[in-house]
Amino acid sequence: MEAKRNIAILGSTGSIGTQTLEVIGEQPDHFQVELLTAGNNADLLIQQAIKFQPSTVIIGNKELLPVVKSALEPHGIKAYAGIESIVQCMSSDSIDLVVTALVGYAGLEPTLEAIRHKKTIGLANKETLVVAGELVTELASKNGVNIFPIDSEHSAIFQCLLGEWHNPIEKIYLTASGGPFRGKDKSFLATAGPEQALKHPNWSMGAKITIDSATLMNKGLEVIEAKWLFNLSPEQIDVIVHPQSIIHSIVQFQDGSMKAQMGLPDMKLPIQFAMGYPKRLKSEFPRFDFMRFPNLTFEAPDVKNFPCLQIAMDAMSIGGNTPCIMNAANEIAVQAFLQKKIGFNQIPEVIQTTIAKVPFHSNPVFADYVETDQESRRVAAEICG
């Protein structure tokens, strides 16, 4: 019997992190937990640690360390705090695969450090490639590190490309559900609040990614991520709205043939595929029933009422640090919307104004990304009031 893979989960208390632990719980012969990290949810982190027995946990908020430490000491589990501790742990020889499920820009530095130490990456943090795709992919190539996508759309593309690496891609189609506001116009969106935006029709996700899905920014981030993951030009990437979320993405080859990956909307499928690759592990996940979905429909995305997708496509074409500016501004704008400081329609306005105000760098290095992120957040916060 092959050895179990030791998994580090960065962001174990979020939506992807908790589902990753569910997969590990269902596949105890294949995986075991080595490291868990969380930002502020000390209670859930403690519960997870007692159940899964990692050797180490890290809480981002340093003020919560005494609580975590005293709860886990009797179980022989080491506890540390702060982003620097996460970065430090990436050098551990006992970690085989790092699932980066941190939300937003916070995932970049630990992911880079994990790649430097030749850890296989299960990437759920799309912002890492949005912010610094060139930096991340060059480092991964230099260190011979595989990045397995956990996003359902990118996992779908990866699965469609298996056995096809020698065949050039003509185009990929990322599918989008359209989110909770599909079909709504600007006048409706002007009064839409966080409660409505958080009601996603198909997927169960964290608050930030659910709002990104409502604005279509999530699809914009995925477009940029796909460019770096699969070495594509902007012209090779298209987005189609597919409300049923059954076809997760499509690859079109130069002979005109198309391959699609299908399945019920369940994040545990791409999570398990990334962690178990190259094996498809047997699962008890619900199976798709064609009779329950007699019609699969497709439509063009509405970039007039949901301009965030176009903003992201333009940022990808401009390149440099523009996607980094966009990402930081979006994180601030989404937070402001969730706190009811700005309206739904103001999210793209905040992003565009921030892009216009923050200095452009055509060939940024890591220090430029750090500075750009900080400056963009400051400018966006000022705009949000």
N, C-alpha and C positions, 0 to 999 in steps of 0.2 A: 504494500500500500504506500502511495506517495506521501511525502511529508505535508503537513498542513501549511498553508500560507499565513504568515503573520501580518496582520493588517493594522495600519495606523489610520484612524479616522479623524481628520481635521474638521471640526464642526459636527460633533456627534449628536448634539441635541436638536439640530435643525431637521427639516423635512427629509433631506437626502441622508443625513447621518443616521436618523432613527430607522429609516428603511434599510440602510446598509446593515445595521445591527440585526434587523429582522431576517435578512438573507443569511447572515452568519449564524443566527440562531437556528435557521432551517437547514443549514449545511455544516453541522459541527464536525464532520469528518474531513472537511476541506479547508476550513478557515478558523483562525483564532485571533482574538483581539490583543494587540500589543500596546497600543497607545490610543487614548481618547482625549480630545480637546473640546472645550466649550468656551463661549464668551462670558455670559453672565448667569446661565441657568445651572447654578451649583447643585440644586436639588436633584434635577434629572441626571446630571453628570454622575453624582454619587450613586444613584439607583443603577445606572448603566454599569458603572465600575464594579459594584457589588455583584451584579448578575454575570458580567462577562469576564471579570478578573484580569484586566490588563496589568502589565507590570507598572505602567505610569499613566497618570492623568495630568492635564494642564488646564487651568482655568485662566481665561484671558484677563479678567478683572482681578487685580492683585489683592484688593480688599477682601475678596471672598476666599482667599487661600486658607486662612486659619480654619474656616468651617469645613472645607473640603479635606484638608489634612487630618483634622481630628476624626472625621467620619471614616476615613479610609485607612488610617494607621493600623487599627486592629485587624484589617484584612491583608496587611502586608503590601499595600499598593502605594507607590511613591506619588506625591503630589507637588506640582510646581505651578508657577503663575507667569503670565506675560507672553507676548509674542516672541520675545527673545528666547524663551524656554522652548517654544515650539520649533523655532529655527534650529536651536541646538540639538534637539532630539532627532532631527532628520538625519544625523550622522550615525545613528544607532545601527549596529550590525544585525540586530534582531528583527528589523523591519524589512519585509519583502515588498509590500505594496502600500502606497500612500493614497488614500481616497481623500481628495481635496474638496470638501463640501462646505468650506467657509464661504460666507456671502460677500460678494464684492471684492474690492481692491485688496482686502486683508489676505486673500489667498496667494498673492503674487510672491512675496518673499519666501514663505515656507516651501512653495512649489519649486522655486529656483534652487533652494538649498537641497531639497530632496533629489532633484535632478543632478546636482553637483556630486551627490553621494550615490549616484547610479541606482536610485530606487525606481521601480516601475510606478507609473502614475495612473490612477483612476481619476480622470478629471471631470468633476461636476461643477467646478467654479469657472464658468465661461469667461468671467471678467479677466482672469489671468492672461488669456490669449488676446482678448480685446485690447487690454492696456499695453501689453508688451509682447505681442505675438512673435515678432522677429527674434527678440532676445531669447524667449523661451524655446522656440523651435530650433534655433541655432545651438543652444546649450544642450538640448536633448540629443540632437544629431551628433554633436561632439562627444557626448558621454555614452552614446549607444543606448539611450533610454527610450523605452516604449511609452507613449502616452495613449491610454485607452479611454475614449470618450464615454462619459456616463449620461450626458444629455440624450434623450430618446432619439432625437433627429440625427445627431452625429454618430450615435451607435448604429443607427439604421444605415447610414452611408457606409460606415466601416464594414458592416456585415454584407452589404451589397458588393463591396470591393474585394471581399475574400476570394482568392483565385483569379482576380482580374487585375492584379497590380501591373502587369505588363501591357494592359490595354488602356490607351488614353481616355480620359473622361471628356466628353463633349460638354455636358452640363449636369449640375445637380439641382434638384428641386427640394427645398426645405418646406415641409408642410407646417401650417399654423392653424390652430383651432379657430382663431379670430377673437378668442377671449370672451369675457362676459358682455361686452358692448358691441359685438358684431352687428352691423346693420344700423347702428345708431348714428345720428347726425350731431353736428357741433352744438346745436341748441340743447339737445338732451345732455350731451357730455358736459356742458357748462355748469349744470346743477348736480352732476353725479358725484356722490360722496364715496369715501373709502369702503363703507359697508357694502355698497353695490359692487364696487370694483373687485372686492375680495371674493366674490361668489363665482369662482371659475366653473364652467359647465362640465369639464371632463377630468381635470387633474387636481390632485391635492398637493399644494405646494406652500412654501413659506410666503409671508406677506409681501416681501420685496419682489420676488419673482412673479407673484400673482398680479401685482400692479404693473410690472413690466409686460406681462402678457396682455393686460387690458389696453396698454398704450401701443402695443406692437413693438416696443423697444426690445423685448425679450427676443423677438425674431431678428431684429437688427443686430443684437449682440451675437446671436447664433450664426448669422451670415459672416461676420468678421471672424468668429471662431473657426468656421468651416474653411475660410480662405487659408488660414495658417495650418490647420490640421491636415488638410488634403492638398496643400500647395496649389491653390486655384487662383485664377484672375477674377476680378469682380464680375466680368462678363459671363463667367461660367456658373454663376450662382443665381438662382431664381427662387422666389417665394410664392407658394400657392396656399390659399386658405382652404382647409379641408375640415369642416366642422365636426365630423365624427371622430377625428383623431385615431383612426385605425391604420392608415398608411402613414408611417412615421417619416419617411423621406424616400426619394427616388434618385437613382443614378442613370443618366443617359450616356451611352457610349457612341463612338464615332460611326458605327454602322446603323445608328438609329434605334437600336434595341434599348429597352429600359428595364431596370431591375428595381423592385420596391421591397421594402421590409414592412411586414404587417403584424399587428397584434393589438390586444386590448391596451388602453392607456394605463399602464402600470409601471412605475419607475423601477420596481424591483427586477424587472426583466433586464434592462440595460445595466443595472448595477451588478447583477449576478454574472452577466455575460463578460463584463470588464474584469471582474475579479477572478473568474474561472477560466478565461481565455488561455489556451485555444480550445478548451473543452466546453461543450454545452452540458451543463450539469442538469440532471433530472430535477424537475420541480413539481410542486403541487399548485402552481399558479392557475387561476381560472383560464379556461380555453375559449378561444374565439368561436362564435357560432354564426355562420353566414346568414342563417334565417332570421337572426335578430337584427342584422344590418343589411337589408335587401338593397339599400341605395347608399352609395358612397358619392358625395358631391364635392365639387371644386369650384372656386371662384377667385378672382383677382383680389389682392389686398387693397383696402381702401386707404391710400396714403394721403388723401385730401383731409379726411376727418381724423386720421391717425398718423400724423407726419413723422413720428419718431422712427419708423422703419426707414423712411427716405433719408432722415438725418444720419442714421447709422450707415446706410449705403454710401452716402456722400463722404462721411468721415473715413470709411474704408478706402475710397478712391483717392482722397487727399493724402492719407497715410501720416507718417511722422508721429507726433504726439497728439494729433487730433482725436483719435479714438479714446485716448487716455483722458483728455479734457471732457469729452462727451460722457464717458463712463462716470467720472467723478461728479459732474453736474447732475447727471441722472440720479445717482444715489442720494444726493442732497435734495433734489426736487421731489423724489418719491417719498422721502422721509417727511418733507414739508407737507406734502399732500396727505399722508397718513395722519399727520398732526393737525390737519385742517387749516394750515397756514396759507395754502394756495389751492386753486381749483384744478380740476383734472386737465383742462385745456391749457393751463399755464405750464405744465411740465415740459412740453416741447419748447415753449418760449424761453424758459429758464436755460435749457440746454443750448439753444441757438445763441442766446445773448452771451453765455459764458464762453462758447467757442470763439465768438467774435472778439472777446476781451482778453483772453489769455494768450500770451506769446506762442507762436508756432515754432517747433523745432523739426527740421526735416529728417535728421538722423540722430534721434535721442539715444543716450546711454542710460544705465539704470538710475544714476543720480538725477537726470533730467525727468525721468518718469516720476520719481519721488517728489521733486519740486513742482512739476506740473499738476500732480494729484492734489498736493496741498493748496496750491494757488487756485486751482479750479474749484475746490470745495469752498475756499474763502469767498471767491467771487459769486458763486452760486448761492451761498448762504446769505450774502448781502442782498442779492436780487430777491430772494424769497422773503427778506425782511425778518 
